[in-house]
Amino acid sequence: MARMKFLCDAERCIECNGCVTACKNENEVPWGVNRRRVVTLNDGVPGERSISVACMHCSDAPCMAVCPVDCFYKTNEGVVLHDKDLCIGCGYCFYACPFGAPQFPQDGAFGLRGKMDKCTFCAGGPEPDFSAAEFRKYGRNRLAEGKLPACAEMCSTKALLGGDADVIADIYRDRVLKRGKGSEVWGWGTAYGKPERQPTPQPGAKS
């Protein structure tokens, strides 16, 4: 069984927001909720990069760990979904998620939360496939149709990849090697910058 994952190539993303629009249009996402968004780092300065962010369907999802009513579940393909009929709108998943994926529509005064909404990898929900209830609550079930998520399919530069994790890893590895890079693109040094070297103390020097 294929394990589904997203990957966004920051060197290809042009911040067009086509993925955001495709998601909202395909799934008729409620107003005020963005299942996917584009984040720009170092905006306006050398080294600016943009990346498309949504639920990453984690192998060990923190949202699942903190939900007090166990509304989250994982499919055989590794897609993390939730049951809106069980959700109580507590917001624990929002605070636990490092990607800010869970979204809560404001249904009333004083910040009252509605049912949580998030990216479903275009895999629907617990209702029967292609049913009206499934579409109303979770959007279109493209995976059951044998298609990729709409956001990845509509990405004009193919920066956003979605599908079988092994296939995606092969595609990205090939891109990295063609760019003349190797193992240095991975790891803490790339993510957080190389640490500044501290001067080596000389023998006999006063501290």
C-alpha positions in Angstrom: 0.0 0.0 0.0 1.4 3.4 -1.0 2.1 5.9 1.8 0.9 9.3 0.8 3.0 12.5 1.6 3.3 16.1 0.6 6.6 17.8 -0.3 7.1 21.4 -1.4 10.3 22.3 -3.3 11.1 25.8 -2.0 13.4 26.5 -5.0 10.5 26.1 -7.4 7.6 27.8 -5.5 6.8 31.2 -7.0 4.2 32.2 -4.4 1.3 32.2 -7.0 -1.2 30.7 -4.5 -2.6 28.5 -7.2 -2.5 25.6 -4.7 -4.6 27.6 -2.2 -7.1 28.5 -4.8 -7.4 25.0 -6.2 -8.0 23.6 -2.7 -10.7 26.1 -1.8 -12.4 25.7 -5.2 -12.3 21.9 -5.3 -13.5 21.3 -1.7 -15.7 24.3 -1.3 -13.8 25.2 1.9 -15.8 27.5 4.3 -15.0 31.2 4.3 -12.3 32.1 6.8 -10.7 28.6 6.6 -7.5 27.9 4.6 -6.6 24.3 4.4 -3.4 25.3 2.6 -1.4 28.5 2.6 1.8 29.8 1.2 4.4 31.1 3.6 7.3 33.3 2.5 10.6 33.3 4.5 13.1 36.2 4.3 10.5 38.3 2.4 12.1 41.0 0.3 15.7 40.1 1.1 18.3 37.9 -0.6 17.6 34.3 0.0 13.8 34.7 -0.1 11.9 31.4 -0.4 8.3 30.5 -0.4 6.7 27.2 0.7 3.2 25.8 0.5 2.1 24.5 3.9 -0.9 22.3 4.9 -1.4 19.2 7.0 1.7 17.0 6.5 -0.2 13.8 7.5 2.5 13.0 10.1 3.5 9.4 10.8 3.2 10.2 14.6 0.7 13.0 14.4 0.6 15.2 17.5 -3.0 16.2 16.8 -4.0 12.6 17.3 -2.1 12.4 20.6 -3.8 15.4 22.2 -7.4 15.0 20.9 -9.6 14.2 24.0 -12.4 12.6 22.0 -10.2 10.6 19.5 -11.8 12.2 16.5 -8.6 11.6 14.4 -7.8 8.4 12.5 -5.3 7.3 9.9 -6.1 5.5 6.6 -4.1 2.6 5.2 -2.3 5.1 3.0 -1.1 7.1 6.0 -3.5 10.0 5.5 -4.6 11.6 8.8 -8.3 12.4 8.8 -10.9 13.4 11.4 -14.5 12.8 12.2 -16.4 16.1 12.5 -19.3 14.4 14.3 -16.9 13.6 17.2 -15.0 16.9 17.2 -15.9 19.2 20.1 -13.9 22.3 18.9 -11.6 22.3 21.9 -8.6 23.6 19.9 -6.0 21.2 21.4 -5.0 20.0 17.9 -4.4 23.5 16.7 -1.9 24.2 19.5 -0.2 20.8 19.1 0.3 21.0 15.3 3.6 22.4 14.3 2.2 23.4 10.9 -0.9 25.2 12.0 -3.0 22.8 9.9 -6.2 22.6 12.0 -8.5 25.5 11.3 -11.6 26.7 13.3 -14.4 28.7 11.7 -15.7 31.4 14.1 -19.4 30.4 14.5 -20.4 33.0 17.0 -19.4 35.8 19.4 -16.6 35.6 22.0 -14.4 33.4 19.8 -16.7 30.4 19.9 -15.1 27.6 17.8 -16.9 25.5 15.3 -15.9 22.1 14.1 -12.3 21.7 13.2 -11.4 21.7 9.5 -8.1 20.7 7.8 -6.5 19.3 4.7 -7.8 15.8 4.0 -5.3 15.0 1.2 -8.4 15.1 -1.0 -9.4 11.8 0.7 -12.8 12.7 2.0 -13.9 11.5 5.5 -15.6 8.7 7.4 -18.8 8.9 5.4 -19.3 6.6 2.4 -17.2 7.6 -0.6 -18.8 10.1 -3.0 -21.7 10.7 -0.7 -23.3 14.1 -0.4 -22.5 14.1 3.4 -18.8 13.4 2.7 -18.5 16.2 0.3 -20.4 18.7 2.5 -18.2 18.0 5.5 -14.8 17.2 4.0 -14.8 18.0 0.3 -14.1 15.9 -2.7 -12.6 12.4 -2.4 -10.1 12.6 -5.3 -8.1 9.7 -3.9 -11.0 7.3 -4.3 -11.2 8.5 -7.9 -7.6 7.5 -8.5 -6.4 11.2 -8.7 -3.9 13.3 -6.8 -4.8 16.1 -4.4 -6.0 19.2 -6.4 -3.3 21.5 -4.9 -0.5 19.3 -6.2 -2.1 18.7 -9.5 -2.6 22.4 -10.2 0.9 23.6 -9.1 2.2 25.2 -12.3 5.9 24.8 -11.4 5.5 21.4 -9.8 7.0 22.7 -6.6 4.2 21.0 -4.6 4.3 17.3 -4.9 1.7 14.9 -3.4 1.4 11.2 -3.7 3.4 8.0 -3.0 6.2 9.0 -0.6 8.7 6.8 -2.3 8.0 8.3 -5.8 8.2 11.8 -4.4 11.5 11.1 -2.7 12.9 9.8 -5.9 11.7 12.9 -7.8 13.2 15.3 -5.2 16.5 13.4 -5.0 16.9 13.6 -8.7 16.2 17.4 -8.6 18.8 17.9 -5.9 21.5 16.0 -7.7 20.8 17.9 -10.9 21.3 21.2 -9.0 24.8 20.0 -8.1 23.9 19.4 -4.5 24.3 16.3 -2.3 23.7 15.3 1.3 24.3 18.9 2.5 20.8 19.8 1.6 19.5 17.8 4.5 20.1 18.2 8.3 20.2 20.8 11.0 22.8 23.0 9.2 20.4 23.6 6.3 17.4 24.1 8.4 18.8 26.4 11.1 22.1 27.6 9.6 25.6 26.5 10.5 26.6 27.4 14.1 29.2 30.2 14.5 32.6 28.8 15.4 33.8 29.9 18.8 37.4 31.0 19.1 39.7 28.3 20.5 41.1 29.3 23.9 44.9 29.6 24.0 46.8 27.8 26.7 47.5 30.1 29.6 45.0 32.7 28.4 42.8 34.3 31.1 39.1 33.7 30.9 
